[in-house]
Amino acid sequence: MDEEQRLNAEWLVLSAFRELIMLAVKGDLSKSIYDMALKLGGELYPELLGPSASLLRRERESNTVKQYRQTAHLLSLEQGQPVDPLALVQAEIAKHRGLLQFAKTKKDRPEVGQIKRHVDVLVEAERTLNPTAHTETQLIFRDAYAVKRNVPAFRTGKAYRDFALPDSNVLRIRVLHPEVPEHLTGADIIYERHSPADESASIVVIQYKIWEKKRLYLNDPRMQRQIARLKDFTCDQGVCSIPEGSSEYRFPYCAGFLRPTDKLQRADQAFLSTGEHLPICRLTGCMSRSSQGAEVLTYDRIRSTSLSAEMFEELFTKGQIGSRMLSYEELEALYEKRAIESELDTVVIHAQEFASVH
């Protein structure tokens, strides 16, 4: 896998995890920074975003961490056996802490400010290098234990994790992904907001694709297959049909959205995702053709129809977009009829938000 493919795959999935957090925390920017999304993604998809696997994580590491990784690599080559960068850092911390303790025994109390600051830097590097340091206390969400909710799942038997949200709700997440991350060309979020008392839920499905220079070509067979699957799962199943007798003020009940996402040019580039959310039912009307006759989406053609990330998150939080409320029977039938699985080139992040049981 070349670096550009890896970068695109990680960026797609990271963007999806960040949007997942944004939806869960109701748009609170202080709780949805990219570093938090990296940590959550690393917990749930370590093969792609874990500390030892992710190109993006490595590039965001401090110079100190990079220095010790490089030193350990060279020592491993020199000695013919693995050298752990964490062990090198911990040995350095122990040495300098010993010096600080020695300084306390001297009556003239020599100046040690620089050494203390250096130890602080080393301790931060130790946290990055130590896998056990990435506990739940460092995640935006804490593990929720003994959560019992009989909410429909699209894949019985697939492992999930429950997290406690800041508003005391629970977020149940399943991640289905290809065994080989190199195959990734897309990411889907299925987000459900539940009303367990009524045994119903509103859903939204977001499909992430990388576009370049605000242009997304649609002729690729994989692209067409993924879009068709999204449409089949939402529009074709009637989840966006207007409930009989409904008179509430809101947007149409669109549940499927295509989310073209700006690509990163470099792994060390500042993270900034400015992609748009386009209802899948408006895809054909927004398409144009390139000079070579290829079907293409451009920002100029979709901007009057699509929603920015900020608008999308706020409107979904307020219940102004997303599917109609589906009964649990309808939701179970939907998942049974249109089972969503991770294909060879798509990661599926399934999130269910519901009230906790006290």
Secondary structure in CASP SS format (residue, H / E / C, confidence):
PFRMAT SS
TARGET T0000
AUTHOR 0000-0000-0000
METHOD secondary structure of the structure
MODEL  1
M C 1.00
D C 1.00
E H 1.00
E H 1.00
Q H 1.00
R H 1.00
L H 1.00
N H 1.00
A H 1.00
E H 1.00
W H 1.00
L H 1.00
V H 1.00
L H 1.00
S H 1.00
A H 1.00
F H 1.00
R H 1.00
E H 1.00
L H 1.00
I H 1.00
M H 1.00
L H 1.00
A H 1.00
V C 1.00
K C 1.00
G C 1.00
D C 1.00
L H 1.00
S H 1.00
K H 1.00
S C 1.00
I C 1.00
Y H 1.00
D H 1.00
M H 1.00
A H 1.00
L H 1.00
K H 1.00
L H 1.00
G H 1.00
G H 1.00
E H 1.00
L H 1.00
Y C 1.00
P H 1.00
E H 1.00
L H 1.00
L H 1.00
G C 1.00
P C 1.00
S C 1.00
A C 1.00
S C 1.00
L H 1.00
L H 1.00
R H 1.00
R H 1.00
E H 1.00
R H 1.00
E C 1.00
S C 1.00
N H 1.00
T H 1.00
V H 1.00
K H 1.00
Q H 1.00
Y H 1.00
R H 1.00
Q H 1.00
T H 1.00
A H 1.00
H H 1.00
L H 1.00
L H 1.00
S H 1.00
L H 1.00
E H 1.00
Q H 1.00
G C 1.00
Q C 1.00
P C 1.00
V C 1.00
D C 1.00
P H 1.00
L H 1.00
A H 1.00
L H 1.00
V H 1.00
Q H 1.00
A H 1.00
E H 1.00
I H 1.00
A H 1.00
K H 1.00
H H 1.00
R H 1.00
G H 1.00
L H 1.00
L H 1.00
Q H 1.00
F H 1.00
A H 1.00
K H 1.00
T C 1.00
K C 1.00
K C 1.00
D C 1.00
R C 1.00
P C 1.00
E C 1.00
V C 1.00
G H 1.00
Q H 1.00
I H 1.00
K H 1.00
R H 1.00
H H 1.00
V H 1.00
D H 1.00
V H 1.00
L H 1.00
V H 1.00
E H 1.00
A H 1.00
E H 1.00
R H 1.00
T H 1.00
L H 1.00
N C 1.00
P H 1.00
T H 1.00
A H 1.00
H C 1.00
T C 1.00
E H 1.00
T H 1.00
Q H 1.00
L C 1.00
I C 1.00
F C 1.00
R E 1.00
D E 1.00
A C 1.00
Y C 1.00
A C 1.00
V C 1.00
K C 1.00
R C 1.00
N C 1.00
V C 1.00
P C 1.00
A C 1.00
F C 1.00
R C 1.00
T C 1.00
G C 1.00
K C 1.00
A C 1.00
Y C 1.00
R E 1.00
D E 1.00
F E 1.00
A E 1.00
L C 1.00
P C 1.00
D C 1.00
S C 1.00
N E 1.00
V E 1.00
L E 1.00
R E 1.00
I E 1.00
R E 1.00
V E 1.00
L E 1.00
H C 1.00
P C 1.00
E C 1.00
V C 1.00
P H 1.00
E H 1.00
H H 1.00
L C 1.00
T C 1.00
G E 1.00
A E 1.00
D E 1.00
I E 1.00
I E 1.00
Y E 1.00
E E 1.00
R E 1.00
H E 1.00
S E 1.00
P C 1.00
A C 1.00
D C 1.00
E C 1.00
S E 1.00
A E 1.00
S E 1.00
I E 1.00
V E 1.00
V E 1.00
I E 1.00
Q E 1.00
Y E 1.00
K E 1.00
I E 1.00
W E 1.00
E E 1.00
K C 1.00
K C 1.00
R E 1.00
L E 1.00
Y E 1.00
L C 1.00
N C 1.00
D C 1.00
P H 1.00
R H 1.00
M H 1.00
Q H 1.00
R H 1.00
Q H 1.00
I H 1.00
A H 1.00
R H 1.00
L H 1.00
K H 1.00
D H 1.00
F H 1.00
T C 1.00
C H 1.00
D H 1.00
Q H 1.00
G C 1.00
V C 1.00
C C 1.00
S C 1.00
I C 1.00
P C 1.00
E C 1.00
G C 1.00
S C 1.00
S C 1.00
E C 1.00
Y C 1.00
R C 1.00
F C 1.00
P C 1.00
Y C 1.00
C C 1.00
A C 1.00
G E 1.00
F E 1.00
L E 1.00
R E 1.00
P E 1.00
T E 1.00
D E 1.00
K C 1.00
L C 1.00
Q C 1.00
R C 1.00
A C 1.00
D C 1.00
Q C 1.00
A C 1.00
F C 1.00
L C 1.00
S C 1.00
T C 1.00
G C 1.00
E E 1.00
H E 1.00
L E 1.00
P E 1.00
I H 1.00
C H 1.00
R H 1.00
L H 1.00
T H 1.00
G H 1.00
C H 1.00
M C 1.00
S E 1.00
R E 1.00
S C 1.00
S C 1.00
Q C 1.00
G C 1.00
A C 1.00
E E 1.00
V E 1.00
L E 1.00
T E 1.00
Y H 1.00
D H 1.00
R H 1.00
I H 1.00
R C 1.00
S C 1.00
T C 1.00
S C 1.00
L E 1.00
S E 1.00
A H 1.00
E H 1.00
M H 1.00
F H 1.00
E H 1.00
E H 1.00
L H 1.00
F H 1.00
T H 1.00
K C 1.00
G C 1.00
Q C 1.00
I C 1.00
G C 1.00
S C 1.00
R C 1.00
M C 1.00
L E 1.00
S E 1.00
Y H 1.00
E H 1.00
E H 1.00
L H 1.00
E H 1.00
A H 1.00
L H 1.00
Y H 1.00
E H 1.00
K H 1.00
R C 1.00
A C 1.00
I C 1.00
E C 1.00
S C 1.00
E C 1.00
L C 1.00
D C 1.00
T E 1.00
V E 1.00
V E 1.00
I E 1.00
H E 1.00
A E 1.00
Q E 1.00
E E 1.00
F E 1.00
A E 1.00
S C 1.00
V C 1.00
H C 1.00
END
